[in-house]
Amino acid sequence: MSLEIKEYLEKGAVVLDVRTQEEWDEGHTEGAEHIVLTVIPVEVEKIKSWNKPVIAVCRSGARSGQATQFLTNHGIDVINGGPWQDVDEHIS
């Protein structure tokens, strides 16, 4: 998993955190985008407009997995980064 995350970060991927606002406020990856999972469907065009690969993250990897599946179906180059701390390790 981490090799894929590293490769995506090298490609300039955007880290997309799909956790709740409360979880985000407790801590998140610096520079990450925050779009709660439930509003991803209405934000698809915004995500597409980044024109970058995406690494979806959440607390455990379950919600980011859902987001990854949804975004993949909409033609976005995205991987499930799992828990946000796992991706954070590669950035800091």
N, CA, C and O atoms as a GROMACS GRO file, in nm:
protein
  368
    1MET      N    1   0.083  -0.121   0.000
    1MET     CA    2   0.000   0.000   0.000
    1MET      C    3   0.086   0.126   0.000
    1MET      O    4   0.064   0.217  -0.080
    2SER      N    5   0.186   0.131   0.089
    2SER     CA    6   0.263   0.255   0.105
    2SER      C    7   0.342   0.291  -0.020
    2SER      O    8   0.365   0.409  -0.046
    3LEU      N    9   0.385   0.191  -0.098
    3LEU     CA   10   0.459   0.220  -0.221
    3LEU      C   11   0.368   0.296  -0.318
    3LEU      O   12   0.410   0.391  -0.383
    4GLU      N   13   0.243   0.251  -0.325
    4GLU     CA   14   0.146   0.317  -0.412
    4GLU      C   15   0.122   0.461  -0.366
    4GLU      O   16   0.115   0.552  -0.448
    5ILE      N   17   0.110   0.480  -0.237
    5ILE     CA   18   0.090   0.615  -0.181
    5ILE      C   19   0.209   0.702  -0.219
    5ILE      O   20   0.191   0.816  -0.263
    6LYS      N   21   0.329   0.650  -0.202
    6LYS     CA   22   0.451   0.724  -0.233
    6LYS      C   23   0.452   0.764  -0.381
    6LYS      O   24   0.483   0.878  -0.415
    7GLU      N   25   0.417   0.669  -0.468
    7GLU     CA   26   0.414   0.697  -0.612
    7GLU      C   27   0.313   0.806  -0.645
    7GLU      O   28   0.340   0.895  -0.726
    8TYR      N   29   0.197   0.800  -0.580
    8TYR     CA   30   0.094   0.902  -0.606
    8TYR      C   31   0.139   1.039  -0.557
    8TYR      O   32   0.116   1.139  -0.624
    9LEU      N   33   0.204   1.043  -0.440
    9LEU     CA   34   0.252   1.171  -0.388
    9LEU      C   35   0.357   1.230  -0.482
    9LEU      O   36   0.361   1.351  -0.502
   10GLU      N   37   0.440   1.144  -0.539
   10GLU     CA   38   0.542   1.191  -0.634
   10GLU      C   39   0.478   1.246  -0.761
   10GLU      O   40   0.536   1.331  -0.829
   11LYS      N   41   0.358   1.198  -0.792
   11LYS     CA   42   0.285   1.249  -0.910
   11LYS      C   43   0.207   1.376  -0.876
   11LYS      O   44   0.136   1.429  -0.961
   12GLY      N   45   0.221   1.424  -0.752
   12GLY     CA   46   0.152   1.547  -0.713
   12GLY      C   47   0.008   1.526  -0.672
   12GLY      O   48  -0.076   1.616  -0.688
   13ALA      N   49  -0.022   1.407  -0.621
   13ALA     CA   50  -0.160   1.375  -0.582
   13ALA      C   51  -0.214   1.466  -0.473
   13ALA      O   52  -0.139   1.514  -0.387
   14VAL      N   53  -0.344   1.489  -0.478
   14VAL     CA   54  -0.414   1.564  -0.374
   14VAL      C   55  -0.463   1.463  -0.270
   14VAL      O   56  -0.525   1.363  -0.304
   15VAL      N   57  -0.435   1.491  -0.143
   15VAL     CA   58  -0.488   1.407  -0.035
   15VAL      C   59  -0.629   1.457  -0.005
   15VAL      O   60  -0.649   1.573   0.031
   16LEU      N   61  -0.726   1.367  -0.020
   16LEU     CA   62  -0.866   1.401   0.003
   16LEU      C   63  -0.916   1.330   0.129
   16LEU      O   64  -0.930   1.208   0.131
   17ASP      N   65  -0.942   1.408   0.232
   17ASP     CA   66  -0.988   1.354   0.361
   17ASP      C   67  -1.140   1.356   0.362
   17ASP      O   68  -1.201   1.462   0.348
   18VAL      N   69  -1.203   1.238   0.378
   18VAL     CA   70  -1.349   1.228   0.369
   18VAL      C   71  -1.415   1.210   0.506
   18VAL      O   72  -1.531   1.172   0.515
   19ARG      N   73  -1.339   1.237   0.614
   19ARG     CA   74  -1.394   1.222   0.749
   19ARG      C   75  -1.488   1.338   0.783
   19ARG      O   76  -1.502   1.434   0.707
   20THR      N   77  -1.553   1.326   0.898
   20THR     CA   78  -1.645   1.432   0.944
   20THR      C   79  -1.566   1.556   0.985
   20THR      O   80  -1.445   1.550   1.005
   21GLN      N   81  -1.637   1.667   0.998
   21GLN     CA   82  -1.572   1.791   1.041
   21GLN      C   83  -1.506   1.776   1.178
   21GLN      O   84  -1.397   1.826   1.201
   22GLU      N   85  -1.574   1.705   1.270
   22GLU     CA   86  -1.520   1.684   1.404
   22GLU      C   87  -1.387   1.609   1.397
   22GLU      O   88  -1.290   1.646   1.464
   23GLU      N   89  -1.384   1.503   1.316
   23GLU     CA   90  -1.261   1.424   1.303
   23GLU      C   91  -1.149   1.509   1.242
   23GLU      O   92  -1.034   1.505   1.286
   24TRP      N   93  -1.185   1.586   1.139
   24TRP     CA   94  -1.089   1.674   1.071
   24TRP      C   95  -1.029   1.773   1.172
   24TRP      O   96  -0.908   1.797   1.173
   25ASP      N   97  -1.115   1.831   1.255
   25ASP     CA   98  -1.069   1.930   1.353
   25ASP      C   99  -0.972   1.871   1.455
   25ASP      O  100  -0.889   1.943   1.511
   26GLU      N  101  -0.983   1.740   1.479
   26GLU     CA  102  -0.894   1.674   1.575
   26GLU      C  103  -0.754   1.655   1.520
   26GLU      O  104  -0.659   1.633   1.595
   27GLY      N  105  -0.741   1.662   1.388
   27GLY     CA  106  -0.611   1.645   1.325
   27GLY      C  107  -0.626   1.600   1.182
   27GLY      O  108  -0.716   1.523   1.150
   28HIS      N  109  -0.536   1.649   1.095
   28HIS     CA  110  -0.542   1.610   0.954
   28HIS      C  111  -0.407   1.637   0.888
   28HIS      O  112  -0.320   1.703   0.945
   29THR      N  113  -0.392   1.587   0.768
   29THR     CA  114  -0.270   1.606   0.691
   29THR      C  115  -0.263   1.750   0.642
   29THR      O  116  -0.360   1.801   0.584
   30GLU      N  117  -0.152   1.815   0.664
   30GLU     CA  118  -0.135   1.952   0.618
   30GLU      C  119  -0.147   1.958   0.466
   30GLU      O  120  -0.085   1.879   0.395
   31GLY      N  121  -0.226   2.052   0.416
   31GLY     CA  122  -0.243   2.067   0.272
   31GLY      C  123  -0.350   1.977   0.212
   31GLY      O  124  -0.377   1.985   0.092
   32ALA      N  125  -0.411   1.893   0.294
   32ALA     CA  126  -0.515   1.803   0.242
   32ALA      C  127  -0.643   1.880   0.212
   32ALA      O  128  -0.668   1.986   0.270
   33GLU      N  129  -0.722   1.827   0.120
   33GLU     CA  130  -0.855   1.881   0.093
   33GLU      C  131  -0.953   1.805   0.182
   33GLU      O  132  -0.936   1.685   0.204
   34HIS      N  133  -1.054   1.874   0.232
   34HIS     CA  134  -1.152   1.808   0.319
   34HIS      C  135  -1.290   1.816   0.255
   34HIS      O  136  -1.350   1.923   0.246
   35ILE      N  137  -1.340   1.702   0.213
   35ILE     CA  138  -1.477   1.692   0.161
   35ILE      C  139  -1.539   1.569   0.227
   35ILE      O  140  -1.497   1.456   0.202
   36VAL      N  141  -1.638   1.591   0.312
   36VAL     CA  142  -1.702   1.481   0.384
   36VAL      C  143  -1.762   1.382   0.285
   36VAL      O  144  -1.821   1.421   0.184
   37LEU      N  145  -1.747   1.252   0.315
   37LEU     CA  146  -1.792   1.145   0.225
   37LEU      C  147  -1.932   1.169   0.169
   37LEU      O  148  -1.956   1.149   0.050
   38THR      N  149  -2.025   1.211   0.254
   38THR     CA  150  -2.164   1.224   0.211
   38THR      C  151  -2.184   1.333   0.104
   38THR      O  152  -2.284   1.330   0.032
   39VAL      N  153  -2.092   1.428   0.094
   39VAL     CA  154  -2.108   1.532  -0.008
   39VAL      C  155  -2.018   1.512  -0.130
   39VAL      O  156  -2.020   1.592  -0.223
   40ILE      N  157  -1.941   1.404  -0.130
   40ILE     CA  158  -1.855   1.373  -0.246
   40ILE      C  159  -1.936   1.376  -0.377
   40ILE      O  160  -1.889   1.434  -0.475
   41PRO      N  161  -2.056   1.314  -0.382
   41PRO     CA  162  -2.129   1.314  -0.510
   41PRO      C  163  -2.157   1.454  -0.566
   41PRO      O  164  -2.156   1.472  -0.688
   42VAL      N  165  -2.181   1.553  -0.481
   42VAL     CA  166  -2.208   1.687  -0.533
   42VAL      C  167  -2.079   1.765  -0.558
   42VAL      O  168  -2.083   1.873  -0.617
   43GLU      N  169  -1.967   1.712  -0.514
   43GLU     CA  170  -1.838   1.780  -0.533
   43GLU      C  171  -1.751   1.716  -0.641
   43GLU      O  172  -1.634   1.752  -0.657
   44VAL      N  173  -1.807   1.619  -0.715
   44VAL     CA  174  -1.728   1.548  -0.816
   44VAL      C  175  -1.663   1.643  -0.916
   44VAL      O  176  -1.545   1.627  -0.948
   45GLU      N  177  -1.737   1.741  -0.965
   45GLU     CA  178  -1.680   1.833  -1.064
   45GLU      C  179  -1.565   1.913  -1.006
   45GLU      O  180  -1.466   1.939  -1.074
   46LYS      N  181  -1.577   1.953  -0.880
   46LYS     CA  182  -1.469   2.025  -0.812
   46LYS      C  183  -1.344   1.938  -0.806
   46LYS      O  184  -1.234   1.983  -0.834
   47ILE      N  185  -1.364   1.810  -0.770
   47ILE     CA  186  -1.252   1.717  -0.759
   47ILE      C  187  -1.188   1.696  -0.896
   47ILE      O  188  -1.066   1.692  -0.908
   48LYS      N  189  -1.272   1.682  -1.000
   48LYS     CA  190  -1.220   1.666  -1.136
   48LYS      C  191  -1.138   1.788  -1.178
   48LYS      O  192  -1.038   1.776  -1.248
   49SER      N  193  -1.182   1.906  -1.133
   49SER     CA  194  -1.116   2.031  -1.174
   49SER      C  195  -0.974   2.044  -1.120
   49SER      O  196  -0.896   2.125  -1.170
   50TRP      N  197  -0.938   1.965  -1.018
   50TRP     CA  198  -0.802   1.969  -0.966
   50TRP      C  199  -0.704   1.917  -1.071
   50TRP      O  200  -0.587   1.954  -1.070
   51ASN      N  201  -0.753   1.831  -1.162
   51ASN     CA  202  -0.668   1.769  -1.264
   51ASN      C  203  -0.544   1.702  -1.207
   51ASN      O  204  -0.435   1.712  -1.263
   52LYS      N  205  -0.563   1.635  -1.095
   52LYS     CA  206  -0.452   1.565  -1.030
   52LYS      C  207  -0.500   1.430  -0.980
   52LYS      O  208  -0.620   1.411  -0.957
   53PRO      N  209  -0.407   1.336  -0.963
   53PRO     CA  210  -0.445   1.211  -0.898
   53PRO      C  211  -0.489   1.241  -0.754
   53PRO      O  212  -0.452   1.344  -0.697
   54VAL      N  213  -0.567   1.151  -0.696
   54VAL     CA  214  -0.622   1.173  -0.563
   54VAL      C  215  -0.590   1.054  -0.473
   54VAL      O  216  -0.596   0.938  -0.516
   55ILE      N  217  -0.556   1.083  -0.348
   55ILE     CA  218  -0.541   0.979  -0.246
   55ILE      C  219  -0.651   1.006  -0.143
   55ILE      O  220  -0.646   1.105  -0.071
   56ALA      N  221  -0.750   0.917  -0.137
   56ALA     CA  222  -0.859   0.933  -0.041
   56ALA      C  223  -0.818   0.872   0.093
   56ALA      O  224  -0.761   0.763   0.098
   57VAL      N  225  -0.848   0.945   0.201
   57VAL     CA  226  -0.816   0.895   0.335
   57VAL      C  227  -0.933   0.919   0.430
   57VAL      O  228  -1.018   1.005   0.406
   58CYS      N  229  -0.936   0.840   0.539
   58CYS     CA  230  -1.037   0.860   0.644
   58CYS      C  231  -0.976   0.812   0.775
   58CYS      O  232  -0.855   0.825   0.794
   59ARG      N  233  -1.055   0.755   0.864
   59ARG     CA  234  -0.999   0.707   0.991
   59ARG      C  235  -0.946   0.564   0.978
   59ARG      O  236  -0.838   0.534   1.027
   60SER      N  237  -1.022   0.477   0.911
   60SER     CA  238  -0.981   0.336   0.905
   60SER      C  239  -0.953   0.286   0.764
   60SER      O  240  -0.883   0.186   0.746
   61GLY      N  241  -1.006   0.355   0.664
   61GLY     CA  242  -0.991   0.309   0.527
   61GLY      C  243  -1.123   0.267   0.466
   61GLY      O  244  -1.131   0.245   0.345
   62ALA      N  245  -1.229   0.255   0.548
   62ALA     CA  246  -1.360   0.211   0.497
   62ALA      C  247  -1.428   0.321   0.415
   62ALA      O  248  -1.470   0.297   0.302
   63ARG      N  249  -1.439   0.440   0.473
   63ARG     CA  250  -1.504   0.550   0.401
   63ARG      C  251  -1.422   0.594   0.280
   63ARG      O  252  -1.477   0.627   0.175
   64SER      N  253  -1.290   0.595   0.296
   64SER     CA  254  -1.207   0.634   0.182
   64SER      C  255  -1.219   0.529   0.071
   64SER      O  256  -1.204   0.560  -0.047
   65GLY      N  257  -1.244   0.405   0.110
   65GLY     CA  258  -1.268   0.300   0.011
   65GLY      C  259  -1.395   0.327  -0.068
   65GLY      O  260  -1.398   0.309  -0.190
   66GLN      N  261  -1.499   0.370   0.001
   66GLN     CA  262  -1.625   0.405  -0.066
   66GLN      C  263  -1.603   0.523  -0.161
   66GLN      O  264  -1.650   0.523  -0.274
   67ALA      N  265  -1.530   0.623  -0.112
   67ALA     CA  266  -1.502   0.741  -0.194
   67ALA      C  267  -1.420   0.703  -0.317
   67ALA      O  268  -1.445   0.751  -0.427
   68THR      N  269  -1.320   0.614  -0.297
   68THR     CA  270  -1.235   0.570  -0.407
   68THR      C  271  -1.317   0.502  -0.515
   68THR      O  272  -1.299   0.528  -0.634
   69GLN      N  273  -1.407   0.414  -0.473
   69GLN     CA  274  -1.492   0.342  -0.568
   69GLN      C  275  -1.580   0.440  -0.646
   69GLN      O  276  -1.591   0.431  -0.769
   70PHE      N  277  -1.641   0.534  -0.576
   70PHE     CA  278  -1.728   0.633  -0.639
   70PHE      C  279  -1.651   0.719  -0.739
   70PHE      O  280  -1.695   0.738  -0.852
   71LEU      N  281  -1.535   0.770  -0.696
   71LEU     CA  282  -1.456   0.859  -0.782
   71LEU      C  283  -1.399   0.784  -0.902
   71LEU      O  284  -1.390   0.840  -1.012
   72THR      N  285  -1.359   0.658  -0.882
   72THR     CA  286  -1.310   0.576  -0.993
   72THR      C  287  -1.419   0.563  -1.099
   72THR      O  288  -1.392   0.573  -1.219
   73ASN      N  289  -1.542   0.540  -1.054
   73ASN     CA  290  -1.656   0.528  -1.146
   73ASN      C  291  -1.682   0.656  -1.223
   73ASN      O  292  -1.748   0.654  -1.327
   74HIS      N  293  -1.629   0.768  -1.171
   74HIS     CA  294  -1.645   0.897  -1.240
   74HIS      C  295  -1.518   0.939  -1.313
   74HIS      O  296  -1.499   1.056  -1.347
   75GLY      N  297  -1.430   0.842  -1.336
   75GLY     CA  298  -1.313   0.866  -1.419
   75GLY      C  299  -1.199   0.940  -1.352
   75GLY      O  300  -1.112   0.995  -1.419
   76ILE      N  301  -1.198   0.943  -1.220
   76ILE     CA  302  -1.090   1.011  -1.148
   76ILE      C  303  -0.983   0.909  -1.109
   76ILE      O  304  -1.014   0.798  -1.064
   77ASP      N  305  -0.856   0.947  -1.127
   77ASP     CA  306  -0.742   0.863  -1.092
   77ASP      C  307  -0.725   0.871  -0.940
   77ASP      O  308  -0.667   0.967  -0.890
   78VAL      N  309  -0.773   0.770  -0.869
   78VAL     CA  310  -0.776   0.776  -0.722
   78VAL      C  311  -0.737   0.643  -0.661
   78VAL      O  312  -0.770   0.537  -0.715
   79ILE      N  313  -0.668   0.649  -0.548
   79ILE     CA  314  -0.640   0.528  -0.469
   79ILE      C  315  -0.690   0.550  -0.327
   79ILE      O  316  -0.705   0.664  -0.282
   80ASN      N  317  -0.714   0.440  -0.258
   80ASN     CA  318  -0.754   0.445  -0.118
   80ASN      C  319  -0.627   0.446  -0.034
   80ASN      O  320  -0.554   0.347  -0.028
   81GLY      N  321  -0.601   0.560   0.032
   81GLY     CA  322  -0.483   0.570   0.116
   81GLY      C  323  -0.502   0.513   0.255
   81GLY      O  324  -0.407   0.501   0.332
   82GLY      N  325  -0.628   0.477   0.287
   82GLY     CA  326  -0.656   0.421   0.419
   82GLY      C  327  -0.656   0.529   0.527
   82GLY      O  328  -0.698   0.642   0.502
   83PRO      N  329  -0.609   0.493   0.648
   83PRO     CA  330  -0.607   0.591   0.757
   83PRO      C  331  -0.521   0.712   0.721
   83PRO      O  332  -0.411   0.697   0.667
   84TRP      N  333  -0.570   0.831   0.751
   84TRP     CA  334  -0.498   0.953   0.712
   84TRP      C  335  -0.356   0.959   0.769
   84TRP      O  336  -0.266   1.016   0.707
   85GLN      N  337  -0.335   0.900   0.887
   85GLN     CA  338  -0.202   0.904   0.948
   85GLN      C  339  -0.099   0.829   0.863
   85GLN      O  340   0.019   0.865   0.860
   86ASP      N  341  -0.145   0.723   0.794
   86ASP     CA  342  -0.055   0.644   0.709
   86ASP      C  343   0.001   0.730   0.596
   86ASP      O  344   0.118   0.720   0.561
   87VAL      N  345  -0.085   0.814   0.540
   87VAL     CA  346  -0.041   0.902   0.431
   87VAL      C  347   0.042   1.016   0.488
   87VAL      O  348   0.141   1.058   0.428
   88ASP      N  349   0.002   1.064   0.603
   88ASP     CA  350   0.070   1.176   0.670
   88ASP      C  351   0.218   1.143   0.692
   88ASP      O  352   0.304   1.230   0.679
   89GLU      N  353   0.247   1.017   0.726
   89GLU     CA  354   0.385   0.973   0.749
   89GLU      C  355   0.473   0.997   0.627
   89GLU      O  356   0.591   1.028   0.640
   90HIS      N  357   0.415   0.984   0.508
   90HIS     CA  358   0.491   0.997   0.385
   90HIS      C  359   0.513   1.144   0.348
   90HIS      O  360   0.600   1.176   0.266
   91ILE      N  361   0.436   1.233   0.408
   91ILE     CA  362   0.443   1.373   0.373
   91ILE      C  363   0.535   1.449   0.469
   91ILE      O  364   0.620   1.527   0.427
   92SER      N  365   0.518   1.423   0.599
   92SER     CA  366   0.596   1.501   0.696
   92SER      C  367   0.739   1.451   0.710
   92SER      O  368   0.816   1.506   0.788
   0.00000   0.00000   0.00000
